[in-house]
Amino acid sequence: MSQLLLPYRLRAAAADAPYHRLTLTVGEAVTAEPLRCGRILVRLPLATPALDGDPVCVQTTTDPVHGAAQGRAWRVLANTTDPAAVTFALVPDCDATFDGSWTAKFTLDVDHALAGTADITEETGAGTLTARTDTITAEGTSRDA
């Protein structure tokens, strides 16, 4: 059973070369009480580690959200210093409240083949925000490396 409180859907999809695309949807069908979220870290392992000095390029897109309850706006901060993975920090301008009436959607393009999993660390809670971590697997397949 997942340690994460929020529901996540990770889908692999085709992207323009040389990118490999994963789309992460957060907050579909929240059935419990509304959950506050302060940040989500998404670590995407690479299928093969980047070579020393080989840069990892990323592109991101975030679907717009509306109002303070949805975090006003979400920033996506990429960290490519680990040759084995890319980590994205998904950070709302203010704590977002997931209640099942909306979702946050992030498109993450990486120019290295991805392993097809994501290590998710969410800072969530009905009251105090607590960090929880689990690994999820992507649905679908991206193009070959």
C-alpha positions, 0 to 999 in steps of 0.5 A: 500500500502506498505511503502517499496521501495524494493520488498520482498518475504517471504516463509515458508518452511520445515527445519530440526527439531527443526528449522522453516525456512523462506526464504526472497528474496529481490529485485525481479522485481525492476521497478523504478529507481535503489535503494540503500540499506544500511541495512534491519532489519527483525523482526520475531515474535515468535508464542509463546514467549520464556520462561525466560532463554529459549535460541532461537537458529538461523541458517542463510544462505545467497546466494552469491552476486557478486561485489560492486553493490550487496553489496560485501557480506552480513552479517546477525546479529541475536538478540535473546534478545526479548522473543517475536521475533528474529531480523536479521540485514542484512547488506551489506559490502557497499551500495547495488544497487537494479536494478532488475537484481539480488536478495539477498536471506536469509534463516533464521532458528529459533528453535521456531515456528514463527508467519508467518509475518515479520516486515521489516525496510529498509534503502533505497533510490535513493539518501539519504537513509531513513528508512521505515517499513512495515509488510509482511506475509509469503507464504506457511506454515512451519511444526507444532510447 
